[in-house]
Amino acid sequence: MQISENMIEGVMVLRLEGKLDTQCSPEAEEHLTRLIKAGETRIIVNLEKIDYISSSGLRVLLVAAKQLKAAGGQLRICGVNDFVKEVFEISGFATIIQTLETEAEALKDF
């Protein structure tokens, strides 16, 4: 998995690529936790290039959302493909974290 980050209009945008599974989840969780501890309170995770997400990957996003909420911040997810969208819906995750179609929509939502 690859992670890139970019600050856009005061919002930290993370773009993940590859698989967000048991092997890669620790790296993603560490990356998000580091950003939150550094004071980032508005984070978008773009999943446009994620082709697989496991329950471990969902857990990473949930932990980040909880950490941000505790810090007075918010998490947005965008770029969810059909496979990931189905996982979100089956798991009930779509009702927990706001998911938007595009990065531009997620930025606008803040």
Backbone hydrogen bonds, N-H to C=O, Kabsch-Sander energy under -0.5 kcal/mol:
donor,donor_aa,acceptor,acceptor_aa,energy
2,Q,17,E,-2.2
4,S,15,R,-2.0
6,N,13,V,-1.9
8,I,6,N,-0.6
8,I,11,V,-2.8
11,V,8,I,-1.8
12,M,42,R,-2.4
13,V,6,N,-2.8
13,V,11,V,-0.6
14,L,12,M,-0.6
14,L,44,I,-3.3
15,R,4,S,-2.9
16,L,14,L,-0.6
16,L,46,N,-2.2
17,E,2,Q,-2.1
18,G,49,K,-2.6
20,L,52,Y,-2.8
21,D,19,K,-0.8
25,S,21,D,-2.5
28,A,24,C,-1.8
29,E,25,S,-2.9
30,E,26,P,-2.6
31,H,27,E,-2.2
32,L,28,A,-2.5
33,T,29,E,-2.8
34,R,30,E,-2.4
35,L,31,H,-1.9
36,I,32,L,-2.3
37,K,33,T,-2.7
38,A,34,R,-1.5
39,G,36,I,-1.5
40,E,35,L,-2.3
43,I,41,T,-0.5
43,I,74,Q,-2.1
44,I,12,M,-2.8
45,V,76,R,-2.9
46,N,14,L,-3.6
46,N,44,I,-0.6
47,L,45,V,-0.7
47,L,78,C,-3.2
49,K,16,L,-0.8
50,I,47,L,-2.3
51,D,18,G,-2.5
51,D,49,K,-0.6
52,Y,18,G,-0.8
54,S,20,L,-2.3
57,G,20,L,-0.5
58,L,54,S,-2.1
59,R,55,S,-2.2
60,V,56,S,-1.7
61,L,57,G,-1.7
62,L,58,L,-2.4
63,V,59,R,-2.9
64,A,60,V,-2.2
65,A,61,L,-2.3
66,K,62,L,-2.3
67,Q,63,V,-2.6
68,L,64,A,-2.6
69,K,65,A,-2.4
70,A,66,K,-2.3
71,A,67,Q,-1.2
72,G,69,K,-1.5
73,G,68,L,-4.1
74,Q,41,T,-2.8
76,R,43,I,-2.3
77,I,98,Q,-2.2
78,C,45,V,-2.1
79,G,100,L,-0.9
79,G,101,E,-1.1
85,K,81,N,-2.8
86,E,82,D,-2.1
87,V,83,F,-1.9
88,F,84,V,-2.7
89,E,85,K,-2.4
90,I,86,E,-2.8
91,S,87,V,-2.2
92,G,88,F,-0.8
92,G,89,E,-0.6
93,F,88,F,-1.2
94,A,88,F,-1.4
95,T,92,G,-1.2
96,I,93,F,-1.4
97,I,93,F,-1.9
100,L,77,I,-3.1
106,A,102,T,-2.0
107,L,103,E,-2.6
108,K,104,A,-2.3
109,D,105,E,-1.8
110,F,106,A,-0.8
110,F,107,L,-0.9
